[in-house]
């Protein structure tokens, strides 16, 4: 298929998102598919989360008879008239008063209930034998403590409208109104077909070039979350015939087909061609980032009648959804989902969710949207809608949104995202300090609990996040380097910053930088750890390195940290002291953002030396040449230091278990932890 | 058991909610049950919504090799140095450049990818035979368009903390980090035992005194929503031995037992006695409203070994949860859940949800809380925390919270509730206009879409709600009567009010009242319907009524509407005109709030005549004596009339289908619908 990108036959042609949706809706309308799919009758006990297909009208009043509202005696209100403390009224049990439990039907002659606690039972002898009686000391109005028929619902009344997603309480109201089954829109059946010769299922040992196939896991879980029923097909290799046969097979039993990957213009991308052959290719490429190589198409289900063209074993649906065939339309939309995980998940949100919502007769999800202050300038492509993942927290009065990795391959950016900022096509980017709308992935309550730590990366910050989460607090950290952290504090965009900035003049850590960058903000510098910095090298030290002086050896490929990182400053400080020119070091210009990424570069042999902490070398089984001990402090503005939000974090510094956990990591010394190093400003 | 309330042996003794929780937590701690239950290993594909029992550390880097980030040619960056438009560089395919798809591993010698769209393929003849080659016109930095190993995650890195509820995207990240199974906290197993001789299952035809048992449906759905697995037991009649045997049976296989009803002090209330016999009764009665007859207890599971004491068939759990017995504690908490549906559902929220959250290792639910202006003065018992159901909408700038029915038996008040206002013990109530905190049951987006119609009740308002919901708008109506609606508008607490107020002087509807009650607010009076008002009477007119004059006949029991209702004003107007004294009418003092409730009173023979609309009589199969035709208008402040929020409602007045639906109801004339009757103010 390499000729594709030469001939341009099925090449990407990005169109705006709104236009893509218009074309999709038009095609769905033509196929009579832009509406709820079909109703089915379900038992109430299976109806949680389903969407009503018709209004529920009460077929029974509730209560359906006049009922005692309290435990007590049913009486005629008229007979209690005049009763008072001074002039109690006596009513004979039997003819005048009958014991009644809450919920019991009122005797026909009675129209009020005297609560049991307002009654004295006595023996009375009026004429004839002794008679049990009650004495009451207050008159009752008619219908006191009686739930009259229909108090809750009157038969024929509207209980719930159509298009309502059923919550627990709704099931009770429906049952109480006289129904035990209801009509709900049937679940859309979604086939998810992962394609790619390079794919292997999770849990398989992988070799270079093999990719763990997990998009189908994410897409299936999304579909379930949105009210559909997903079928995950086995991985289909890149083979036009087999992909076509599988799509045909899936079309026979599903309302929607998601073909994962195979939607870009690479040499093994068959989805567009298959859709073109089986039906109509509507869209190939949408101007959204991440996610643009999306395919939208509509195929004819009649192809689905030639069953078993494939020989591929696919999950059977008959048992799970009996008798649904009659409810299937003659056409099936197909979405070619891009292969990068962020693109795939966003394609789910952008295309699959609104389609399922339509089929389920309810409005599409509307995430809570908040206004937040954006922390960093970002550029965005003019031609695309960009979906920027951000982490969000409240710092002082303001909500702060900090951008996360923009890579379509970085699934952790979605995992860590608190929300999405949409940069529309035609907008060149966002300025630092600009107010943006964030569509939240988390509840506002979670956001309000979030402690934002921007600054230097340390593995024990992750560990602290782990311990804090067990206490119900959330620590969200983004790695900006030590200097970046101080600058974030100066802009009031974080609650604290990890910092290990060596001042060349004093040999002291952090304080000189804080004076310079945070002149106006009172801060508390809290001790955290000292840690070993040194050279991270392959096991056995094949290059026989001994220290920084060896970096300029011709054979060495170094991997550096980004500008502003404490480790970078440390390196530059010592290089300068030693009179070594950065240009003399191969790889000085290649930057990674964390110690672990530096170690990973060494482990993968794309570099054979980096400067970083011992724990990172240890984690990946690398060797380590210790060079320096440095102090890593927590810089905390006084207002946050004193705030309840940071209390769990400060308490954690005294937590024996956490301290033990950090102490057990190689290269860490926890002696400074929790001490007050300085109060400044 | 009637002696209970005489001897006081197991009588209600309400204690504050916080104290009840303290006692419960203490008992759970003693039983080693105030912590997550136990971990179990699940396949990732079954892990959606489960809670991680331990942190997930990456066991594999992602990518786990250096991978092409684009489709193109893998090259050495050094070999592209100096390339430009003027001086393109040619690289031989094979030795210098190799075609590569996105995701493919980079050749060992390569460190950059030239995107396919930046390449010209040519034939080149340097020495020897013709050689395919590519020409490029820009130099590349090393590692351009390469996803280096660990770009997303580095092995050993924290992917997700413990105590995290898994979302679709998380499953992908976990799979990508090298896992296919994970440890999650096992689901708490909750037994739900409905007790009561009067109970019948949904779908059973009911006689007076029989109650449809649906609390177990609601509680089970709550448990599922909160991450537990519920077992609904069959209805157990009020029999001490059978209830005890069933609790013993349930204790053998569950972590928590909910016994529904049987928790108040009525004659058939055995729960407390059973708990006392099987273990320890901790709390009997909590000072919350609705819901106070709650029982909290702890029983010993050892009772569970004598199986089959009961002869009652109970759902078996073995297959659903194999091998769980070892994970069950020696003790089982029991909650006696009150029988009224609102009390039952709130007991779920107040006690069951936080316990399940603890067992699942995650913080309890924290509903979104907003500040709103309260519309009406309410009194609350000083001794109790009251959970007041409210409907919420945004009117102008303010969020408005209007109280719904406070009856514990009124499940529709929970169905219609947008949120809960907690009136704490020690507070006597809420003033109209006071700012209150509302814990929302719905998303803010839904609240923002809500049109608040307060005022007169008409059945076609429900119908309109039904039609609007299909358009994604929400109409929330509360019945305050016509006058109440105008007063709500004057306080800016509603978007519109239905009104049918006859002015005795002019014979005109509404306008004089609007002038009087809304002097300062510009409003548009929009025509809606005219409808027949008349006497709602039993079928066949057994009392031979002919008109209002007959109401003073001794034999008639009337059912009235509340003060401020248009129908009440209509009645009073005509009674006065006829010189009839209200005192002469039996039942004049008994008020209902809707036409349907008036009809229900007649249908249930608690009254034999009421004034109301024909549609209400028709709905319940009653007879009707038409007396008047009245106009029912929609009174809409100009600012709302012009707002986008009301657009769907105003459009509905022109909607052919809706008009037809109203027209087809008996007694309605839609000719006024949508006309502008007046613009005032």
Interface residues (C-beta under 8 A of the other chain):
Chain A: X2 X5 X6 X44 X45 X48 X55 X60 X61 X62 X63 X64 X65 X66 X69 X71 X99 X101 X102 X103 X104 X105 X111 X116 X117 X121 X141 X142 X143 X147 X148 X149 X150 X151 X152 X153 X154 X155 X156 X157 X158 X159 X160 X161 X162 X163 X164 X167 X168 X169 X170 X171 X172 X173 X175 X176 X178 X179 X180 X181 X198 X201 X202 X203 X206 X208 X209 X211 X212 X214 X215 X217 X218 X219 X220 X221 X222 X224 X225 X232 X264 X265 X266 X267 X268 X339 X341 X345 X348 X361 X363 X366 X367 X368 X407 X409 X410 X411 X412 X414 X415 X443 X444 X445 X446 X462 X463 X465 X466 X469 X470 X472 X589 X590 X594 X596 X597 X599 X600 X601 X603 X604 X606 X619 X620
Chain B: X2 X5 X6 X44 X45 X48 X55 X60 X61 X62 X63 X64 X65 X66 X69 X71 X99 X101 X102 X103 X104 X105 X111 X116 X117 X121 X141 X142 X143 X147 X148 X149 X150 X151 X152 X153 X154 X155 X156 X157 X158 X159 X160 X161 X162 X163 X164 X167 X168 X169 X170 X171 X172 X173 X175 X176 X178 X179 X180 X181 X198 X201 X202 X203 X206 X208 X209 X211 X212 X214 X215 X217 X218 X219 X220 X221 X222 X224 X225 X232 X264 X265 X266 X267 X268 X339 X341 X345 X348 X361 X363 X366 X367 X368 X407 X409 X410 X411 X412 X414 X415 X443 X444 X445 X462 X463 X465 X466 X469 X470 X472 X589 X590 X594 X596 X597 X599 X600 X601 X603 X604 X606 X619 X620
